[in-house]
Amino acid sequence: MRDFSGNHEALSINTATVRRQAPLDAIIEACARRDIRMISPWRDQVHAVGLARIAAQLRDTGITLSGYCRGGFFPAADRAGLAAALDDNRQAIDEAKTLGSPCLVLVVGSLPGALTGTPAYSDIGRARQEVFDGIAATLDHARACAMPLAIEPLHPMLAADRACINTLEHALDICDALDPARSGMLGVAADVYHIWWDAKLAAQIARAGPERLLALHVCDWLVPTCDLLNDRGMMGDGIIELRKIRGWMEEAGYAGAAEAEIFSDRWWQRPLAEVLDICIERHRSVV
Amino acid sequence: MRDFSGNHEALSINTATVRRQAPLDAIIEACARRDIRMISPWRDQVHAVGLARIAAQLRDTGITLSGYCRGGFFPAADRAGLAAALDDNRQAIDEAKTLGSPCLVLVVGSLPGALTGTPAYSDIGRARQEVFDGIAATLDHARACAMPLAIEPLHPMLAADRACINTLEHALDICDALDPARSGMLGVAADVYHIWWDAKLAAQIARAGPERLLALHVCDWLVPTCDLLNDRGMMGDGIIELRKIRGWMEEAGYAGAAEAEIFSDRWWQRPLAEVLDICIERHRSVV
């Protein structure tokens, strides 16, 4: 298992962690000053500054991506909506390519309209079929662009509105169905926040293997947790066995970044510099 | 599949649904007036009125139990705590017997101390082993008393503090290990709120079969859900496919109650009579 205590070469900052503090170009600048070598930006952050400008800034600073957030949200109430989702995913792949990302992270979606409190239907089986079909269709363009797709299973508390794939097992079943050759073009993003609770976690990480393990996201689960979406903890502040899970990932052949992704109303209120410095410290001490 | 539209013979009220409105004896009286034939009370509610008095009231009204809530919370920081939990579970079995319950529901517990924000350890594997050992030990007394134990998998968002068994599959694995003969003395309580999201739900219900399916709890998942514990919806107000899941249960041989269990800061503020009347109406129309 890699020793993270001596440096933070393997640290990536998912830029949603500091999205309220600064625009993406300022975040990248702050990362460069701290010798943070990787980020994982969100599309809205990239669009706000401009794709070409961010691509140039990455080249200038030598910072690379550990992933690009995000494609997905495949289910829709009608054919037009399904087609629009596919268009948007092709666009996301092209942007990921421009930024030199090693993968496009997929938050697959679930009951259409549920995010705004008005689900168009409640048949989660239908949503799962639409997700499966959406990934299959998107995989063609991904292969053509050599841009791997990383399915991110989300926590079951987000199953109604954000993702109807909620376990590594389910994500890997889809990978096996659509990419039986393990081409490296379809895998998973393992975010500890979403999957730490799973009694089958170690076994499914081992099953995934290096061809499927495309990303490792870290943060922590607080007790108590006060919000379903925006109360994630800083690494070390909660009960997730970060080092144990990273150990399983590395045993299975994962050698990539540990990407800090903390959606938190508390951490969004602290200064950018402070949050980045603490991420570095915790990366070395507890991840 | 049974037709619930004509009457509410199969309705049970989990009395936590109206726990803030009235003491248990008043709840039982209100149920009797509405010809609700089953309840599932919580131990604290029984203790507050008195075990003997509740037992007598049940005999007088002819109301029976669909379950007794609850045993469990097996993990502990030390030997004394583990032993105390076993004592408490034996006591719960004896109370369930006195009340003529068909089963004792187990909320198995997880990281000890997490409920009060101070987990004694964070090794969920250890908690799972302590749960397994605790159920094994408790099963001896349960068999001696002919009181079936119903393991209730809780939603993964409650995995740190309330239950480290979070899927029907995990619960059934434990049943198979401890009761391979399917004696009827160890099974599961299937609460739709906790398990609706599971892509393996239909398959695991079928696997369980009639010997293992000891209870069906119903409520609904709201979009959005604003609290991890106390924002459950009334049946019909959310996105859970209640009738589909009940259909799977009945196909697998379940012929018991549909027990309405709604932890909700909203519903706890409405009058007892109104909540019971709406439960009856929704039982007939959407369950």
Chai-1 contact restraints between the chains, C-beta under 6 A:
chainA,res_idxA,chainB,res_idxB,connection_type,confidence,min_distance_angstrom,max_distance_angstrom,comment,restraint_id
A,A114,B,V223,contact,1.0,0.0,6.0,A-B,restraint_1
A,G117,B,V223,contact,1.0,0.0,6.0,A-B,restraint_2
A,P119,B,I239,contact,1.0,0.0,6.0,A-B,restraint_3
A,S122,B,I239,contact,1.0,0.0,6.0,A-B,restraint_4
A,P156,B,P156,contact,1.0,0.0,6.0,A-B,restraint_5
A,P156,B,W197,contact,1.0,0.0,6.0,A-B,restraint_6
A,M157,B,M157,contact,1.0,0.0,6.0,A-B,restraint_7
A,A159,B,W197,contact,1.0,0.0,6.0,A-B,restraint_8
A,A160,B,W221,contact,1.0,0.0,6.0,A-B,restraint_9
A,A160,B,V223,contact,1.0,0.0,6.0,A-B,restraint_10
A,A160,B,I239,contact,1.0,0.0,6.0,A-B,restraint_11
A,D161,B,V223,contact,1.0,0.0,6.0,A-B,restraint_12
A,N166,B,W197,contact,1.0,0.0,6.0,A-B,restraint_13
A,H170,B,A199,contact,1.0,0.0,6.0,A-B,restraint_14
A,W197,B,P156,contact,1.0,0.0,6.0,A-B,restraint_15
A,W197,B,A159,contact,1.0,0.0,6.0,A-B,restraint_16
A,W197,B,N166,contact,1.0,0.0,6.0,A-B,restraint_17
A,A199,B,H170,contact,1.0,0.0,6.0,A-B,restraint_18
A,W221,B,A160,contact,1.0,0.0,6.0,A-B,restraint_19
A,V223,B,A114,contact,1.0,0.0,6.0,A-B,restraint_20
A,V223,B,G117,contact,1.0,0.0,6.0,A-B,restraint_21
A,V223,B,A160,contact,1.0,0.0,6.0,A-B,restraint_22
A,V223,B,D161,contact,1.0,0.0,6.0,A-B,restraint_23
A,I239,B,P119,contact,1.0,0.0,6.0,A-B,restraint_24
A,I239,B,S122,contact,1.0,0.0,6.0,A-B,restraint_25
A,I239,B,A160,contact,1.0,0.0,6.0,A-B,restraint_26
